[in-house]
Amino acid sequence: MAIQTDGIVLKNKKIKSIYFLLELDCPSIANETKPGQFVMLRTSDDNHPLLRRPFSIYKSYSTLHPRKRKRGHLFILYKKVGKGTQKMSTFKEGEKVNLIGPLGNGFILPPLPSSATSILVGGGVGMASLSALGEVLGSGKLYVFIGGKTKDDILCEDDFPKGKVFIATEDGSRGKKGTVVDLFLSEIERFDRGRPHNVYICGPEGMVKSLSKALKSKKWIIQVSLEARMGCGFGACWGCVVKTRDTEMAYQRVCKDGPVFPLSEIVWE
Ligand SMILES: Cc1cc2nc3c(=O)[nH]c(=O)nc-3n(C[C@H](O)[C@H](O)[C@H](O)COP(=O)(O)OP(=O)(O)OC[C@H]3O[C@@H](n4cnc5c(N)ncnc54)[C@H](O)[C@@H]3O)c2cc1C
C-alpha cells in the first residue's frame, strides 16, 4: 500500500551530463516496492513547482536485504529536464524529501516460465524501471536493448551482468548508429523461432509507438511501462489517461491502472 513519508538524502550525484542518481534512506517504501512501480516526489518546499513529480524506483533494498549497508535505501535515476528536476539536483545530504509510494501496478513477473527468454527494450531514463526488473527475472536468457540520442543518454548498461546488452545511439557515438528500435528489429531473427518470449519496454512515446507497430503480429507477451504527465499519481485526477481496448473502461489511468500495460491493449491516438 502506498504511503506518504519523508526520505533522507544519503547521496545525490551527477552520473553524467544531465543524469543524476538520488539515494534516499526510506525503509517504509523500500520494503514494499516491486519493479515498475514509482514514487511521487515533492521537489520543493516552496510550491514551485506545486505538483509532485513521478519517478520510477530504480533500485530498492528492503530492511531484510543481505547487503546490510544498503538496507532501507531507495534509488532514483533522473534526468534534469525542467523546474522540478533542476531543484532535485540541488538536494543535499541529510535533507528531507517527501514521497508518496510505491505507486502503480509494476511489471507482472514473469508470465512465462522463469526459464523463458526475456527481452528488455529501453530508452533514456526508461532504463530505470527495466533495471529493477532485470534483477528479479528468472534463469532464462536475457537480452537488453538500450538506446539514446547520444552516448550520454546510455544508462544502466552495467546493471545486467547475466544479460547480453545491445546499444544504439542516434548519432552513432556509442554502439550501433540509429534508434534502439532499429537495432532491436535488426536482431529480431535471433529470437524469432516461433517461441513466445517475455518482452518489457520502457522509454519515450515515439519509441514505444514504433515498437507497438513493429511487434503487432508477434505472439509474445509484451508489457510496456508508459510515461505520462501526471497530476496526483494515485488515480484521483484522471490527468494521465491513455486509451485502451478495454470494453468497460476505455480510458485508463497511467498512474493507477498502469504504468505497466500489455502493449496490445494500448490504442495510440
Ligand atoms: C511513471 C513515470 C515514471 C518516471 N520515471 C522517471 C525516472 O525514473 N527518471 C526520470 O528522470 N524521469 C522519469 N519520469 C519523467 C519525469 O516524471 C519527468 O521528467 C519530470 O516530471 C519532469 O519534471 P520537471 O519539473 O523537471 O520538468 P517540467 O518543467 O515539468 O517539464 C520539462 C520538460 O519535460 C517534459 N516532461 C515532463 N514530464 C514528462 C513526462 N512524464 N513524460 C514526457 N515528458 C515530460 C515537459 O513536456 C517539458 O518539455 C517518469 C514519469 C512517469 C509518468
The ligand as an SDF file (V2000), in Angstrom:
LIG
                    3D

 53 58  0  0  0  0  0  0  0  0999 V2000
    5.5700    6.5320  -14.1710 C   0  0  0  0  0  0  0  0  0  0  0  0
    6.6790    7.5130  -14.5280 C   0  0  0  0  0  0  0  0  0  0  0  0
    7.9820    7.1990  -14.1960 C   0  0  0  0  0  0  0  0  0  0  0  0
    9.0130    8.1140  -14.4960 C   0  0  0  0  0  0  0  0  0  0  0  0
   10.2740    7.7700  -14.1460 N   0  0  0  0  0  0  0  0  0  0  0  0
   11.2750    8.6320  -14.3740 C   0  0  0  0  0  0  0  0  0  0  0  0
   12.6050    8.3140  -13.9380 C   0  0  0  0  0  0  0  0  0  0  0  0
   12.8660    7.2460  -13.3790 O   0  0  0  0  0  0  0  0  0  0  0  0
   13.5800    9.2410  -14.1770 N   0  0  0  0  0  0  0  0  0  0  0  0
   13.3060   10.4370  -14.8110 C   0  0  0  0  0  0  0  0  0  0  0  0
   14.2240   11.2380  -14.9970 O   0  0  0  0  0  0  0  0  0  0  0  0
   12.0690   10.7460  -15.2360 N   0  0  0  0  0  0  0  0  0  0  0  0
   11.0440    9.8790  -15.0230 C   0  0  0  0  0  0  0  0  0  0  0  0
    9.7760   10.2160  -15.4190 N   0  0  0  0  0  0  0  0  0  0  0  0
    9.5640   11.5230  -16.0760 C   0  0  0  0  0  0  0  0  0  0  0  0
    9.5890   12.6120  -15.0000 C   0  0  0  0  0  0  0  0  0  0  0  0
    8.4370   12.4840  -14.1940 O   0  0  0  0  0  0  0  0  0  0  0  0
    9.6210   13.9970  -15.6610 C   0  0  0  0  0  0  0  0  0  0  0  0
   10.8210   14.1530  -16.3670 O   0  0  0  0  0  0  0  0  0  0  0  0
    9.5240   15.0700  -14.5810 C   0  0  0  0  0  0  0  0  0  0  0  0
    8.2180   15.1000  -14.0640 O   0  0  0  0  0  0  0  0  0  0  0  0
    9.8990   16.4180  -15.1570 C   0  0  0  0  0  0  0  0  0  0  0  0
    9.6990   17.3850  -14.1550 O   0  0  0  0  0  0  0  0  0  0  0  0
   10.3200   18.8260  -14.3050 P   0  0  0  0  0  0  0  0  0  0  0  0
    9.5980   19.7210  -13.3520 O   0  0  0  0  0  0  0  0  0  0  0  0
   11.8070   18.7760  -14.1880 O   0  0  0  0  0  0  0  0  0  0  0  0
   10.0200   19.1980  -15.7950 O   0  0  0  0  0  0  0  0  0  0  0  0
    8.8530   20.1460  -16.3290 P   0  0  0  0  0  0  0  0  0  0  0  0
    9.2750   21.5590  -16.1070 O   0  0  0  0  0  0  0  0  0  0  0  0
    7.5410   19.6960  -15.7950 O   0  0  0  0  0  0  0  0  0  0  0  0
    8.9320   19.7690  -17.8660 O   0  0  0  0  0  0  0  0  0  0  0  0
   10.1600   19.9450  -18.6020 C   0  0  0  0  0  0  0  0  0  0  0  0
   10.0400   19.1950  -19.9370 C   0  0  0  0  0  0  0  0  0  0  0  0
    9.9000   17.7790  -19.7290 O   0  0  0  0  0  0  0  0  0  0  0  0
    8.6980   17.3060  -20.3480 C   0  0  0  0  0  0  0  0  0  0  0  0
    8.0990   16.2860  -19.4730 N   0  0  0  0  0  0  0  0  0  0  0  0
    7.7520   16.4690  -18.1850 C   0  0  0  0  0  0  0  0  0  0  0  0
    7.2120   15.3340  -17.6830 N   0  0  0  0  0  0  0  0  0  0  0  0
    7.2160   14.4300  -18.6730 C   0  0  0  0  0  0  0  0  0  0  0  0
    6.7810   13.0820  -18.7980 C   0  0  0  0  0  0  0  0  0  0  0  0
    6.2180   12.4130  -17.7860 N   0  0  0  0  0  0  0  0  0  0  0  0
    6.9490   12.4650  -19.9820 N   0  0  0  0  0  0  0  0  0  0  0  0
    7.4970   13.1180  -21.0070 C   0  0  0  0  0  0  0  0  0  0  0  0
    7.9180   14.3910  -20.9600 N   0  0  0  0  0  0  0  0  0  0  0  0
    7.7800   15.0480  -19.8230 C   0  0  0  0  0  0  0  0  0  0  0  0
    7.8180   18.5230  -20.4910 C   0  0  0  0  0  0  0  0  0  0  0  0
    6.8980   18.3880  -21.5640 O   0  0  0  0  0  0  0  0  0  0  0  0
    8.8080   19.6260  -20.7600 C   0  0  0  0  0  0  0  0  0  0  0  0
    9.1970   19.6560  -22.1060 O   0  0  0  0  0  0  0  0  0  0  0  0
    8.7300    9.3300  -15.1580 C   0  0  0  0  0  0  0  0  0  0  0  0
    7.4070    9.6470  -15.4940 C   0  0  0  0  0  0  0  0  0  0  0  0
    6.3950    8.7420  -15.1870 C   0  0  0  0  0  0  0  0  0  0  0  0
    4.9940    9.0710  -15.5470 C   0  0  0  0  0  0  0  0  0  0  0  0
  1  2  1  0
  2  3  1  0
  2 52  2  0
  3  4  2  0
  4  5  1  0
  4 50  1  0
  5  6  2  0
  6  7  1  0
  6 13  1  0
  7  8  2  0
  7  9  1  0
  9 10  1  0
 10 11  2  0
 10 12  1  0
 12 13  2  0
 13 14  1  0
 14 15  1  0
 14 50  1  0
 15 16  1  0
 16 17  1  0
 16 18  1  0
 18 19  1  0
 18 20  1  0
 20 21  1  0
 20 22  1  0
 22 23  1  0
 23 24  1  0
 24 25  2  0
 24 26  1  0
 24 27  1  0
 27 28  1  0
 28 29  2  0
 28 30  1  0
 28 31  1  0
 31 32  1  0
 32 33  1  0
 33 34  1  0
 33 48  1  0
 34 35  1  0
 35 36  1  0
 35 46  1  0
 36 37  1  0
 36 45  1  0
 37 38  2  0
 38 39  1  0
 39 40  1  0
 39 45  2  0
 40 41  1  0
 40 42  2  0
 42 43  1  0
 43 44  2  0
 44 45  1  0
 46 47  1  0
 46 48  1  0
 48 49  1  0
 50 51  2  0
 51 52  1  0
 52 53  1  0
M  END
$$$$
